[in-house]
Amino acid sequence: MSDWTSLWYVWLILLNVFLLLFCGITAFCIKFCCQKKRFPVETFSRHPSDLSVIAFDSDSTAHSTVT
């Protein structure tokens, strides 16, 4: 069995894994704490919305100037 101290790349990989894990846990905790302190957002009531549609025919002047 080889000496673990000579396998520097294994320690480097383990360090990267632990750093990523630590950053993920920290981000989760910060997000969780910020969501708890945030005031409840007032939801918008559902109103029917108006929708405008603009249709272009193939005979329109805008189409004929482009082609």
CHARMM internal coordinates of N, CA and C (Angstrom, degrees):
IC EDIT
DIST 1 N 1 CA 1.4558
DIST 1 CA 1 C 1.5306
ANGL 1 N 1 CA 1 C 108.66
DIST 1 C 2 N 1.3100
ANGL 1 CA 1 C 2 N 115.98
DIHE 1 N 1 CA 1 C 2 N 136.38
DIST 2 N 2 CA 1.4515
ANGL 1 C 2 N 2 CA 119.71
DIHE 1 CA 1 C 2 N 2 CA -176.53
DIST 2 CA 2 C 1.5244
ANGL 2 N 2 CA 2 C 111.06
DIHE 1 C 2 N 2 CA 2 C -81.67
DIST 2 C 3 N 1.3024
ANGL 2 CA 2 C 3 N 116.03
DIHE 2 N 2 CA 2 C 3 N 161.88
DIST 3 N 3 CA 1.4555
ANGL 2 C 3 N 3 CA 122.34
DIHE 2 CA 2 C 3 N 3 CA -179.30
DIST 3 CA 3 C 1.5277
ANGL 3 N 3 CA 3 C 109.41
DIHE 2 C 3 N 3 CA 3 C -75.93
DIST 3 C 4 N 1.3539
ANGL 3 CA 3 C 4 N 118.02
DIHE 3 N 3 CA 3 C 4 N 129.56
DIST 4 N 4 CA 1.4579
ANGL 3 C 4 N 4 CA 122.36
DIHE 3 CA 3 C 4 N 4 CA -176.48
DIST 4 CA 4 C 1.5168
ANGL 4 N 4 CA 4 C 112.81
DIHE 3 C 4 N 4 CA 4 C -68.50
DIST 4 C 5 N 1.3181
ANGL 4 CA 4 C 5 N 118.18
DIHE 4 N 4 CA 4 C 5 N -25.40
DIST 5 N 5 CA 1.4611
ANGL 4 C 5 N 5 CA 118.99
DIHE 4 CA 4 C 5 N 5 CA -179.38
DIST 5 CA 5 C 1.5184
ANGL 5 N 5 CA 5 C 112.07
DIHE 4 C 5 N 5 CA 5 C -73.42
DIST 5 C 6 N 1.3209
ANGL 5 CA 5 C 6 N 116.91
DIHE 5 N 5 CA 5 C 6 N -23.56
DIST 6 N 6 CA 1.4739
ANGL 5 C 6 N 6 CA 118.83
DIHE 5 CA 5 C 6 N 6 CA 179.14
DIST 6 CA 6 C 1.5207
ANGL 6 N 6 CA 6 C 111.59
DIHE 5 C 6 N 6 CA 6 C -81.72
DIST 6 C 7 N 1.3126
ANGL 6 CA 6 C 7 N 118.14
DIHE 6 N 6 CA 6 C 7 N -13.06
DIST 7 N 7 CA 1.4632
ANGL 6 C 7 N 7 CA 121.34
DIHE 6 CA 6 C 7 N 7 CA 179.36
DIST 7 CA 7 C 1.5296
ANGL 7 N 7 CA 7 C 109.35
DIHE 6 C 7 N 7 CA 7 C -91.76
DIST 7 C 8 N 1.3349
ANGL 7 CA 7 C 8 N 115.88
DIHE 7 N 7 CA 7 C 8 N 73.45
DIST 8 N 8 CA 1.4563
ANGL 7 C 8 N 8 CA 121.53
DIHE 7 CA 7 C 8 N 8 CA -175.16
DIST 8 CA 8 C 1.5182
ANGL 8 N 8 CA 8 C 112.39
DIHE 7 C 8 N 8 CA 8 C -64.94
DIST 8 C 9 N 1.3190
ANGL 8 CA 8 C 9 N 117.83
DIHE 8 N 8 CA 8 C 9 N -31.31
DIST 9 N 9 CA 1.4536
ANGL 8 C 9 N 9 CA 120.90
DIHE 8 CA 8 C 9 N 9 CA -177.77
DIST 9 CA 9 C 1.5276
ANGL 9 N 9 CA 9 C 111.21
DIHE 8 C 9 N 9 CA 9 C -69.69
DIST 9 C 10 N 1.3260
ANGL 9 CA 9 C 10 N 117.88
DIHE 9 N 9 CA 9 C 10 N -29.39
DIST 10 N 10 CA 1.4626
ANGL 9 C 10 N 10 CA 120.25
DIHE 9 CA 9 C 10 N 10 CA 176.69
DIST 10 CA 10 C 1.5297
ANGL 10 N 10 CA 10 C 109.58
DIHE 9 C 10 N 10 CA 10 C -67.08
DIST 10 C 11 N 1.3282
ANGL 10 CA 10 C 11 N 115.99
DIHE 10 N 10 CA 10 C 11 N -43.44
DIST 11 N 11 CA 1.4631
ANGL 10 C 11 N 11 CA 119.98
DIHE 10 CA 10 C 11 N 11 CA 178.10
DIST 11 CA 11 C 1.5271
ANGL 11 N 11 CA 11 C 110.69
DIHE 10 C 11 N 11 CA 11 C -64.80
DIST 11 C 12 N 1.3204
ANGL 11 CA 11 C 12 N 117.18
DIHE 11 N 11 CA 11 C 12 N -36.09
DIST 12 N 12 CA 1.4667
ANGL 11 C 12 N 12 CA 120.73
DIHE 11 CA 11 C 12 N 12 CA 178.77
DIST 12 CA 12 C 1.5300
ANGL 12 N 12 CA 12 C 110.71
DIHE 11 C 12 N 12 CA 12 C -65.92
DIST 12 C 13 N 1.3162
ANGL 12 CA 12 C 13 N 117.04
DIHE 12 N 12 CA 12 C 13 N -42.43
DIST 13 N 13 CA 1.4619
ANGL 12 C 13 N 13 CA 120.76
DIHE 12 CA 12 C 13 N 13 CA 178.25
DIST 13 CA 13 C 1.5284
ANGL 13 N 13 CA 13 C 110.26
DIHE 12 C 13 N 13 CA 13 C -65.51
DIST 13 C 14 N 1.3268
ANGL 13 CA 13 C 14 N 117.24
DIHE 13 N 13 CA 13 C 14 N -44.17
DIST 14 N 14 CA 1.4611
ANGL 13 C 14 N 14 CA 120.79
DIHE 13 CA 13 C 14 N 14 CA 178.56
DIST 14 CA 14 C 1.5270
ANGL 14 N 14 CA 14 C 111.69
DIHE 13 C 14 N 14 CA 14 C -62.34
DIST 14 C 15 N 1.3199
ANGL 14 CA 14 C 15 N 116.93
DIHE 14 N 14 CA 14 C 15 N -39.59
DIST 15 N 15 CA 1.4580
ANGL 14 C 15 N 15 CA 121.13
DIHE 14 CA 14 C 15 N 15 CA 177.96
DIST 15 CA 15 C 1.5286
ANGL 15 N 15 CA 15 C 110.62
DIHE 14 C 15 N 15 CA 15 C -63.21
DIST 15 C 16 N 1.3352
ANGL 15 CA 15 C 16 N 116.99
DIHE 15 N 15 CA 15 C 16 N -42.63
DIST 16 N 16 CA 1.4681
ANGL 15 C 16 N 16 CA 120.66
DIHE 15 CA 15 C 16 N 16 CA 178.55
DIST 16 CA 16 C 1.5248
ANGL 16 N 16 CA 16 C 111.30
DIHE 15 C 16 N 16 CA 16 C -64.03
DIST 16 C 17 N 1.3263
ANGL 16 CA 16 C 17 N 116.94
DIHE 16 N 16 CA 16 C 17 N -40.98
DIST 17 N 17 CA 1.4596
ANGL 16 C 17 N 17 CA 120.46
DIHE 16 CA 16 C 17 N 17 CA 179.41
DIST 17 CA 17 C 1.5227
ANGL 17 N 17 CA 17 C 110.44
DIHE 16 C 17 N 17 CA 17 C -63.78
DIST 17 C 18 N 1.3191
ANGL 17 CA 17 C 18 N 117.45
DIHE 17 N 17 CA 17 C 18 N -45.06
DIST 18 N 18 CA 1.4579
ANGL 17 C 18 N 18 CA 120.46
DIHE 17 CA 17 C 18 N 18 CA -179.98
DIST 18 CA 18 C 1.5309
ANGL 18 N 18 CA 18 C 111.95
DIHE 17 C 18 N 18 CA 18 C -67.43
DIST 18 C 19 N 1.3295
ANGL 18 CA 18 C 19 N 117.66
DIHE 18 N 18 CA 18 C 19 N -35.77
DIST 19 N 19 CA 1.4638
ANGL 18 C 19 N 19 CA 119.78
DIHE 18 CA 18 C 19 N 19 CA 176.87
DIST 19 CA 19 C 1.5260
ANGL 19 N 19 CA 19 C 111.56
DIHE 18 C 19 N 19 CA 19 C -66.24
DIST 19 C 20 N 1.3305
ANGL 19 CA 19 C 20 N 117.21
DIHE 19 N 19 CA 19 C 20 N -41.63
DIST 20 N 20 CA 1.4608
ANGL 19 C 20 N 20 CA 120.34
DIHE 19 CA 19 C 20 N 20 CA 177.56
DIST 20 CA 20 C 1.5258
ANGL 20 N 20 CA 20 C 110.99
DIHE 19 C 20 N 20 CA 20 C -64.64
DIST 20 C 21 N 1.3148
ANGL 20 CA 20 C 21 N 116.43
DIHE 20 N 20 CA 20 C 21 N -40.67
DIST 21 N 21 CA 1.4500
ANGL 20 C 21 N 21 CA 120.62
DIHE 20 CA 20 C 21 N 21 CA 177.76
DIST 21 CA 21 C 1.5242
ANGL 21 N 21 CA 21 C 111.45
DIHE 20 C 21 N 21 CA 21 C -64.35
DIST 21 C 22 N 1.3122
ANGL 21 CA 21 C 22 N 116.58
DIHE 21 N 21 CA 21 C 22 N -42.80
DIST 22 N 22 CA 1.4597
ANGL 21 C 22 N 22 CA 121.21
DIHE 21 CA 21 C 22 N 22 CA 178.64
DIST 22 CA 22 C 1.5252
ANGL 22 N 22 CA 22 C 111.06
DIHE 21 C 22 N 22 CA 22 C -64.03
DIST 22 C 23 N 1.3273
ANGL 22 CA 22 C 23 N 117.26
DIHE 22 N 22 CA 22 C 23 N -43.07
DIST 23 N 23 CA 1.4719
ANGL 22 C 23 N 23 CA 120.61
DIHE 22 CA 22 C 23 N 23 CA 178.60
DIST 23 CA 23 C 1.5261
ANGL 23 N 23 CA 23 C 111.01
DIHE 22 C 23 N 23 CA 23 C -64.70
DIST 23 C 24 N 1.3117
ANGL 23 CA 23 C 24 N 117.96
DIHE 23 N 23 CA 23 C 24 N -38.91
DIST 24 N 24 CA 1.4617
ANGL 23 C 24 N 24 CA 121.09
DIHE 23 CA 23 C 24 N 24 CA 178.45
DIST 24 CA 24 C 1.5140
ANGL 24 N 24 CA 24 C 112.02
DIHE 23 C 24 N 24 CA 24 C -65.30
DIST 24 C 25 N 1.3319
ANGL 24 CA 24 C 25 N 116.56
DIHE 24 N 24 CA 24 C 25 N -43.59
DIST 25 N 25 CA 1.4638
ANGL 24 C 25 N 25 CA 120.12
DIHE 24 CA 24 C 25 N 25 CA 178.95
DIST 25 CA 25 C 1.5238
ANGL 25 N 25 CA 25 C 110.35
DIHE 24 C 25 N 25 CA 25 C -66.01
DIST 25 C 26 N 1.3279
ANGL 25 CA 25 C 26 N 117.03
DIHE 25 N 25 CA 25 C 26 N -40.78
DIST 26 N 26 CA 1.4600
ANGL 25 C 26 N 26 CA 120.71
DIHE 25 CA 25 C 26 N 26 CA 179.00
DIST 26 CA 26 C 1.5279
ANGL 26 N 26 CA 26 C 111.00
DIHE 25 C 26 N 26 CA 26 C -63.64
DIST 26 C 27 N 1.3221
ANGL 26 CA 26 C 27 N 117.50
DIHE 26 N 26 CA 26 C 27 N -44.28
DIST 27 N 27 CA 1.4687
ANGL 26 C 27 N 27 CA 121.13
DIHE 26 CA 26 C 27 N 27 CA 179.26
DIST 27 CA 27 C 1.5234
ANGL 27 N 27 CA 27 C 110.67
DIHE 26 C 27 N 27 CA 27 C -63.48
DIST 27 C 28 N 1.3234
ANGL 27 CA 27 C 28 N 116.70
DIHE 27 N 27 CA 27 C 28 N -39.65
DIST 28 N 28 CA 1.4610
ANGL 27 C 28 N 28 CA 119.79
DIHE 27 CA 27 C 28 N 28 CA 178.69
DIST 28 CA 28 C 1.5258
ANGL 28 N 28 CA 28 C 110.73
DIHE 27 C 28 N 28 CA 28 C -64.18
DIST 28 C 29 N 1.3104
ANGL 28 CA 28 C 29 N 117.17
DIHE 28 N 28 CA 28 C 29 N -43.14
DIST 29 N 29 CA 1.4649
ANGL 28 C 29 N 29 CA 120.86
DIHE 28 CA 28 C 29 N 29 CA -179.61
DIST 29 CA 29 C 1.5295
ANGL 29 N 29 CA 29 C 111.38
DIHE 28 C 29 N 29 CA 29 C -65.23
DIST 29 C 30 N 1.3250
ANGL 29 CA 29 C 30 N 117.19
DIHE 29 N 29 CA 29 C 30 N -41.93
DIST 30 N 30 CA 1.4604
ANGL 29 C 30 N 30 CA 120.59
DIHE 29 CA 29 C 30 N 30 CA 178.73
DIST 30 CA 30 C 1.5242
ANGL 30 N 30 CA 30 C 110.39
DIHE 29 C 30 N 30 CA 30 C -64.13
DIST 30 C 31 N 1.3313
ANGL 30 CA 30 C 31 N 116.95
DIHE 30 N 30 CA 30 C 31 N -43.09
DIST 31 N 31 CA 1.4639
ANGL 30 C 31 N 31 CA 120.80
DIHE 30 CA 30 C 31 N 31 CA 179.67
DIST 31 CA 31 C 1.5262
ANGL 31 N 31 CA 31 C 110.33
DIHE 30 C 31 N 31 CA 31 C -64.94
DIST 31 C 32 N 1.3255
ANGL 31 CA 31 C 32 N 116.86
DIHE 31 N 31 CA 31 C 32 N -41.20
DIST 32 N 32 CA 1.4617
ANGL 31 C 32 N 32 CA 120.86
DIHE 31 CA 31 C 32 N 32 CA -179.81
DIST 32 CA 32 C 1.5220
ANGL 32 N 32 CA 32 C 111.15
DIHE 31 C 32 N 32 CA 32 C -65.59
DIST 32 C 33 N 1.3273
ANGL 32 CA 32 C 33 N 117.43
DIHE 32 N 32 CA 32 C 33 N -42.28
DIST 33 N 33 CA 1.4649
ANGL 32 C 33 N 33 CA 121.07
DIHE 32 CA 32 C 33 N 33 CA -179.99
DIST 33 CA 33 C 1.5295
ANGL 33 N 33 CA 33 C 111.46
DIHE 32 C 33 N 33 CA 33 C -68.18
DIST 33 C 34 N 1.3127
ANGL 33 CA 33 C 34 N 117.79
DIHE 33 N 33 CA 33 C 34 N -39.07
DIST 34 N 34 CA 1.4691
ANGL 33 C 34 N 34 CA 120.97
DIHE 33 CA 33 C 34 N 34 CA 179.91
DIST 34 CA 34 C 1.5166
ANGL 34 N 34 CA 34 C 111.05
DIHE 33 C 34 N 34 CA 34 C -68.09
DIST 34 C 35 N 1.3189
ANGL 34 CA 34 C 35 N 118.16
DIHE 34 N 34 CA 34 C 35 N -34.53
DIST 35 N 35 CA 1.4577
ANGL 34 C 35 N 35 CA 120.13
DIHE 34 CA 34 C 35 N 35 CA 179.02
DIST 35 CA 35 C 1.5204
ANGL 35 N 35 CA 35 C 110.71
DIHE 34 C 35 N 35 CA 35 C -70.56
DIST 35 C 36 N 1.3120
ANGL 35 CA 35 C 36 N 118.56
DIHE 35 N 35 CA 35 C 36 N -32.58
DIST 36 N 36 CA 1.4609
ANGL 35 C 36 N 36 CA 120.56
DIHE 35 CA 35 C 36 N 36 CA 179.44
DIST 36 CA 36 C 1.5212
ANGL 36 N 36 CA 36 C 111.20
DIHE 35 C 36 N 36 CA 36 C -70.59
DIST 36 C 37 N 1.3358
ANGL 36 CA 36 C 37 N 118.46
DIHE 36 N 36 CA 36 C 37 N -36.15
DIST 37 N 37 CA 1.4601
ANGL 36 C 37 N 37 CA 121.88
DIHE 36 CA 36 C 37 N 37 CA -176.69
DIST 37 CA 37 C 1.5201
ANGL 37 N 37 CA 37 C 112.65
DIHE 36 C 37 N 37 CA 37 C -81.12
DIST 37 C 38 N 1.3209
ANGL 37 CA 37 C 38 N 117.86
DIHE 37 N 37 CA 37 C 38 N -17.06
DIST 38 N 38 CA 1.4599
ANGL 37 C 38 N 38 CA 121.58
DIHE 37 CA 37 C 38 N 38 CA -177.21
DIST 38 CA 38 C 1.5264
ANGL 38 N 38 CA 38 C 109.77
DIHE 37 C 38 N 38 CA 38 C -71.05
DIST 38 C 39 N 1.3216
ANGL 38 CA 38 C 39 N 116.15
DIHE 38 N 38 CA 38 C 39 N 139.47
DIST 39 N 39 CA 1.4480
ANGL 38 C 39 N 39 CA 121.23
DIHE 38 CA 38 C 39 N 39 CA 178.24
DIST 39 CA 39 C 1.5267
ANGL 39 N 39 CA 39 C 109.50
DIHE 38 C 39 N 39 CA 39 C -73.04
DIST 39 C 40 N 1.3154
ANGL 39 CA 39 C 40 N 116.67
DIHE 39 N 39 CA 39 C 40 N 150.20
DIST 40 N 40 CA 1.4716
ANGL 39 C 40 N 40 CA 118.04
DIHE 39 CA 39 C 40 N 40 CA -179.86
DIST 40 CA 40 C 1.5224
ANGL 40 N 40 CA 40 C 110.61
DIHE 39 C 40 N 40 CA 40 C -63.60
DIST 40 C 41 N 1.2964
ANGL 40 CA 40 C 41 N 115.73
DIHE 40 N 40 CA 40 C 41 N 134.00
DIST 41 N 41 CA 1.4628
ANGL 40 C 41 N 41 CA 121.77
DIHE 40 CA 40 C 41 N 41 CA -178.32
DIST 41 CA 41 C 1.5166
ANGL 41 N 41 CA 41 C 108.47
DIHE 40 C 41 N 41 CA 41 C -85.43
DIST 41 C 42 N 1.3148
ANGL 41 CA 41 C 42 N 115.55
DIHE 41 N 41 CA 41 C 42 N 135.99
DIST 42 N 42 CA 1.4467
ANGL 41 C 42 N 42 CA 120.53
DIHE 41 CA 41 C 42 N 42 CA 179.70
DIST 42 CA 42 C 1.5183
ANGL 42 N 42 CA 42 C 108.79
DIHE 41 C 42 N 42 CA 42 C -74.31
DIST 42 C 43 N 1.3162
ANGL 42 CA 42 C 43 N 116.03
DIHE 42 N 42 CA 42 C 43 N 123.99
DIST 43 N 43 CA 1.4620
ANGL 42 C 43 N 43 CA 119.35
DIHE 42 CA 42 C 43 N 43 CA -179.39
DIST 43 CA 43 C 1.5189
ANGL 43 N 43 CA 43 C 109.19
DIHE 42 C 43 N 43 CA 43 C -80.60
DIST 43 C 44 N 1.3033
ANGL 43 CA 43 C 44 N 115.10
DIHE 43 N 43 CA 43 C 44 N 147.65
DIST 44 N 44 CA 1.4503
ANGL 43 C 44 N 44 CA 120.86
DIHE 43 CA 43 C 44 N 44 CA -179.93
DIST 44 CA 44 C 1.5300
ANGL 44 N 44 CA 44 C 108.89
DIHE 43 C 44 N 44 CA 44 C -81.59
DIST 44 C 45 N 1.3256
ANGL 44 CA 44 C 45 N 114.95
DIHE 44 N 44 CA 44 C 45 N 138.82
DIST 45 N 45 CA 1.4597
ANGL 44 C 45 N 45 CA 118.55
DIHE 44 CA 44 C 45 N 45 CA 175.97
DIST 45 CA 45 C 1.5192
ANGL 45 N 45 CA 45 C 108.43
DIHE 44 C 45 N 45 CA 45 C -73.62
DIST 45 C 46 N 1.3020
ANGL 45 CA 45 C 46 N 114.56
DIHE 45 N 45 CA 45 C 46 N 149.35
DIST 46 N 46 CA 1.4653
ANGL 45 C 46 N 46 CA 119.05
DIHE 45 CA 45 C 46 N 46 CA -176.53
DIST 46 CA 46 C 1.5237
ANGL 46 N 46 CA 46 C 110.06
DIHE 45 C 46 N 46 CA 46 C -82.68
DIST 46 C 47 N 1.3154
ANGL 46 CA 46 C 47 N 115.62
DIHE 46 N 46 CA 46 C 47 N 111.27
DIST 47 N 47 CA 1.4554
ANGL 46 C 47 N 47 CA 122.02
DIHE 46 CA 46 C 47 N 47 CA 175.43
DIST 47 CA 47 C 1.5201
ANGL 47 N 47 CA 47 C 107.46
DIHE 46 C 47 N 47 CA 47 C -112.31
DIST 47 C 48 N 1.3146
ANGL 47 CA 47 C 48 N 115.99
DIHE 47 N 47 CA 47 C 48 N 143.91
DIST 48 N 48 CA 1.4703
ANGL 47 C 48 N 48 CA 116.74
DIHE 47 CA 47 C 48 N 48 CA 175.09
DIST 48 CA 48 C 1.5276
ANGL 48 N 48 CA 48 C 109.67
DIHE 47 C 48 N 48 CA 48 C -64.68
DIST 48 C 49 N 1.2827
ANGL 48 CA 48 C 49 N 116.68
DIHE 48 N 48 CA 48 C 49 N 131.60
DIST 49 N 49 CA 1.4638
ANGL 48 C 49 N 49 CA 120.11
DIHE 48 CA 48 C 49 N 49 CA -177.27
DIST 49 CA 49 C 1.5209
ANGL 49 N 49 CA 49 C 110.18
DIHE 48 C 49 N 49 CA 49 C -100.27
DIST 49 C 50 N 1.3179
ANGL 49 CA 49 C 50 N 114.74
DIHE 49 N 49 CA 49 C 50 N 147.74
DIST 50 N 50 CA 1.4557
ANGL 49 C 50 N 50 CA 120.74
DIHE 49 CA 49 C 50 N 50 CA 177.04
DIST 50 CA 50 C 1.5201
ANGL 50 N 50 CA 50 C 108.84
DIHE 49 C 50 N 50 CA 50 C -83.52
DIST 50 C 51 N 1.2973
ANGL 50 CA 50 C 51 N 115.88
DIHE 50 N 50 CA 50 C 51 N 140.26
DIST 51 N 51 CA 1.4485
ANGL 50 C 51 N 51 CA 121.11
DIHE 50 CA 50 C 51 N 51 CA -178.10
DIST 51 CA 51 C 1.5162
ANGL 51 N 51 CA 51 C 108.58
DIHE 50 C 51 N 51 CA 51 C -125.80
DIST 51 C 52 N 1.3245
ANGL 51 CA 51 C 52 N 116.15
DIHE 51 N 51 CA 51 C 52 N 124.67
DIST 52 N 52 CA 1.4610
ANGL 51 C 52 N 52 CA 120.80
DIHE 51 CA 51 C 52 N 52 CA 179.11
DIST 52 CA 52 C 1.5146
ANGL 52 N 52 CA 52 C 109.12
DIHE 51 C 52 N 52 CA 52 C -102.82
DIST 52 C 53 N 1.3074
ANGL 52 CA 52 C 53 N 115.30
DIHE 52 N 52 CA 52 C 53 N 132.93
DIST 53 N 53 CA 1.4590
ANGL 52 C 53 N 53 CA 120.82
DIHE 52 CA 52 C 53 N 53 CA -179.84
DIST 53 CA 53 C 1.5197
ANGL 53 N 53 CA 53 C 107.52
DIHE 52 C 53 N 53 CA 53 C -122.29
DIST 53 C 54 N 1.3233
ANGL 53 CA 53 C 54 N 115.94
DIHE 53 N 53 CA 53 C 54 N 131.35
DIST 54 N 54 CA 1.4576
ANGL 53 C 54 N 54 CA 121.56
DIHE 53 CA 53 C 54 N 54 CA 177.13
DIST 54 CA 54 C 1.5200
ANGL 54 N 54 CA 54 C 107.30
DIHE 53 C 54 N 54 CA 54 C -113.17
DIST 54 C 55 N 1.3049
ANGL 54 CA 54 C 55 N 116.43
DIHE 54 N 54 CA 54 C 55 N 120.51
DIST 55 N 55 CA 1.4584
ANGL 54 C 55 N 55 CA 120.96
DIHE 54 CA 54 C 55 N 55 CA -177.70
DIST 55 CA 55 C 1.5293
ANGL 55 N 55 CA 55 C 109.21
DIHE 54 C 55 N 55 CA 55 C -108.50
DIST 55 C 56 N 1.3207
ANGL 55 CA 55 C 56 N 116.31
DIHE 55 N 55 CA 55 C 56 N 141.23
DIST 56 N 56 CA 1.4568
ANGL 55 C 56 N 56 CA 122.42
DIHE 55 CA 55 C 56 N 56 CA 176.34
DIST 56 CA 56 C 1.5164
ANGL 56 N 56 CA 56 C 108.74
DIHE 55 C 56 N 56 CA 56 C -115.24
DIST 56 C 57 N 1.3074
ANGL 56 CA 56 C 57 N 115.72
DIHE 56 N 56 CA 56 C 57 N 128.64
DIST 57 N 57 CA 1.4633
ANGL 56 C 57 N 57 CA 119.94
DIHE 56 CA 56 C 57 N 57 CA 173.72
DIST 57 CA 57 C 1.5199
ANGL 57 N 57 CA 57 C 109.07
DIHE 56 C 57 N 57 CA 57 C -86.27
DIST 57 C 58 N 1.3080
ANGL 57 CA 57 C 58 N 115.07
DIHE 57 N 57 CA 57 C 58 N 161.78
DIST 58 N 58 CA 1.4600
ANGL 57 C 58 N 58 CA 118.61
DIHE 57 CA 57 C 58 N 58 CA 177.66
DIST 58 CA 58 C 1.5324
ANGL 58 N 58 CA 58 C 110.85
DIHE 57 C 58 N 58 CA 58 C -71.31
DIST 58 C 59 N 1.3382
ANGL 58 CA 58 C 59 N 118.19
DIHE 58 N 58 CA 58 C 59 N -17.48
DIST 59 N 59 CA 1.4592
ANGL 58 C 59 N 59 CA 122.55
DIHE 58 CA 58 C 59 N 59 CA 179.58
DIST 59 CA 59 C 1.5239
ANGL 59 N 59 CA 59 C 112.13
DIHE 58 C 59 N 59 CA 59 C -91.24
DIST 59 C 60 N 1.3292
ANGL 59 CA 59 C 60 N 118.62
DIHE 59 N 59 CA 59 C 60 N 1.72
DIST 60 N 60 CA 1.4549
ANGL 59 C 60 N 60 CA 119.74
DIHE 59 CA 59 C 60 N 60 CA -174.65
DIST 60 CA 60 C 1.5296
ANGL 60 N 60 CA 60 C 110.50
DIHE 59 C 60 N 60 CA 60 C -73.37
DIST 60 C 61 N 1.3150
ANGL 60 CA 60 C 61 N 115.75
DIHE 60 N 60 CA 60 C 61 N 160.19
DIST 61 N 61 CA 1.4708
ANGL 60 C 61 N 61 CA 120.33
DIHE 60 CA 60 C 61 N 61 CA -177.90
DIST 61 CA 61 C 1.5157
ANGL 61 N 61 CA 61 C 110.75
DIHE 60 C 61 N 61 CA 61 C -69.68
DIST 61 C 62 N 1.3292
ANGL 61 CA 61 C 62 N 117.71
DIHE 61 N 61 CA 61 C 62 N -31.08
DIST 62 N 62 CA 1.4639
ANGL 61 C 62 N 62 CA 119.61
DIHE 61 CA 61 C 62 N 62 CA 179.95
DIST 62 CA 62 C 1.5110
ANGL 62 N 62 CA 62 C 110.20
DIHE 61 C 62 N 62 CA 62 C -65.82
DIST 62 C 63 N 1.3169
ANGL 62 CA 62 C 63 N 117.34
DIHE 62 N 62 CA 62 C 63 N -37.51
DIST 63 N 63 CA 1.4623
ANGL 62 C 63 N 63 CA 120.31
DIHE 62 CA 62 C 63 N 63 CA -179.08
DIST 63 CA 63 C 1.5238
ANGL 63 N 63 CA 63 C 110.79
DIHE 62 C 63 N 63 CA 63 C -74.02
DIST 63 C 64 N 1.3306
ANGL 63 CA 63 C 64 N 117.21
DIHE 63 N 63 CA 63 C 64 N -37.27
DIST 64 N 64 CA 1.4488
ANGL 63 C 64 N 64 CA 119.54
DIHE 63 CA 63 C 64 N 64 CA -177.73
DIST 64 CA 64 C 1.5168
ANGL 64 N 64 CA 64 C 112.24
DIHE 63 C 64 N 64 CA 64 C -71.67
DIST 64 C 65 N 1.3335
ANGL 64 CA 64 C 65 N 117.65
DIHE 64 N 64 CA 64 C 65 N -28.64
DIST 65 N 65 CA 1.4625
ANGL 64 C 65 N 65 CA 117.99
DIHE 64 CA 64 C 65 N 65 CA 179.12
DIST 65 CA 65 C 1.5202
ANGL 65 N 65 CA 65 C 111.28
DIHE 64 C 65 N 65 CA 65 C -76.74
DIST 65 C 66 N 1.3214
ANGL 65 CA 65 C 66 N 117.64
DIHE 65 N 65 CA 65 C 66 N -26.87
DIST 66 N 66 CA 1.4667
ANGL 65 C 66 N 66 CA 120.62
DIHE 65 CA 65 C 66 N 66 CA -179.79
DIST 66 CA 66 C 1.5220
ANGL 66 N 66 CA 66 C 110.13
DIHE 65 C 66 N 66 CA 66 C -76.57
DIST 66 C 67 N 1.3308
ANGL 66 CA 66 C 67 N 116.73
DIHE 66 N 66 CA 66 C 67 N -39.94
DIST 67 N 67 CA 1.4773
ANGL 66 C 67 N 67 CA 119.45
DIHE 66 CA 66 C 67 N 67 CA -175.46
DIST 67 CA 67 C 1.4882
ANGL 67 N 67 CA 67 C 113.11
DIHE 66 C 67 N 67 CA 67 C -85.16
END
COOR INIT
IC SEED 1 N 1 CA 1 C
IC BUILD
